[in-house]
């Protein structure tokens, strides 16, 4: 199910599941989902915050992700 979600929702769902499992939940879900510890913890932090750092119509914050290839390798 997690593989069908976008990045933002996947980390939040897995973060919520880790909270429900309790101790060792992050480690278990790391193995099951392939997400990193930092990603799961970021999902937990996003759920705990009152204000969403990522706008609703976006998956990443503005400027997030890889830079364009032209920027990376000037010609």
C-alpha positions as CSV (number, residue, x, y, z in Angstrom):
1,X,0.0,0.0,0.0
2,X,2.8,2.5,0.9
3,X,4.3,2.1,-2.6
4,X,1.2,3.6,-4.2
5,X,1.4,6.8,-2.1
6,X,3.4,9.9,-3.0
7,X,6.5,10.8,-0.9
8,X,4.7,13.1,1.5
9,X,1.8,10.8,2.3
10,X,4.0,7.7,2.5
11,X,6.3,9.1,5.1
12,X,3.3,10.3,7.1
13,X,1.5,7.0,7.0
14,X,4.6,5.1,7.9
15,X,5.4,7.6,10.7
16,X,1.9,7.1,12.1
17,X,2.3,3.3,11.9
18,X,5.6,3.5,13.7
19,X,3.9,5.5,16.5
20,X,1.2,2.9,16.8
21,X,3.8,0.0,17.0
22,X,5.8,1.8,19.7
23,X,9.3,0.8,20.7
24,X,11.1,-0.7,17.7
25,X,8.4,0.4,15.2
26,X,10.8,2.6,13.2
27,X,13.3,-0.3,12.8
28,X,10.6,-2.7,11.8
29,X,9.1,-0.4,9.2
30,X,12.5,0.5,7.8
31,X,12.9,-3.2,6.8
32,X,9.4,-3.6,5.6
33,X,9.1,-0.4,3.5
34,X,12.6,0.4,2.6
35,X,12.3,4.0,3.9
36,X,15.1,5.5,5.9
37,X,15.0,6.2,9.6
38,X,15.2,9.9,8.9
39,X,12.3,9.8,6.5
40,X,10.1,8.0,9.0
41,X,11.1,10.4,11.8
42,X,10.3,13.3,9.5
43,X,6.9,11.9,8.9
44,X,6.3,11.7,12.6
45,X,7.5,15.2,13.1
46,X,5.2,16.5,10.3
47,X,2.2,14.8,12.0
48,X,3.1,16.4,15.3
49,X,3.3,19.9,13.9
50,X,0.2,22.0,13.7
51,X,1.1,23.7,10.5
52,X,2.0,21.8,7.4
53,X,5.5,22.7,6.1
54,X,4.7,21.3,2.7
55,X,1.9,23.1,0.8
56,X,-1.1,20.9,0.1
57,X,-0.6,21.0,-3.7
58,X,3.1,20.0,-3.5
59,X,4.9,16.8,-2.5
60,X,8.1,18.6,-1.5
61,X,8.9,22.0,-0.1
62,X,9.8,24.5,-2.8
63,X,13.4,24.0,-3.8
64,X,13.5,20.4,-2.6
65,X,14.7,17.5,-4.7
66,X,17.6,17.2,-7.2
67,X,18.9,20.2,-9.0
68,X,18.3,20.3,-12.8
69,X,21.1,18.6,-14.8
70,X,22.0,21.9,-16.5
71,X,22.7,23.4,-13.1
72,X,24.7,20.5,-12.0
73,X,27.0,20.2,-15.1
74,X,27.5,23.5,-16.8
75,X,28.4,23.3,-20.4
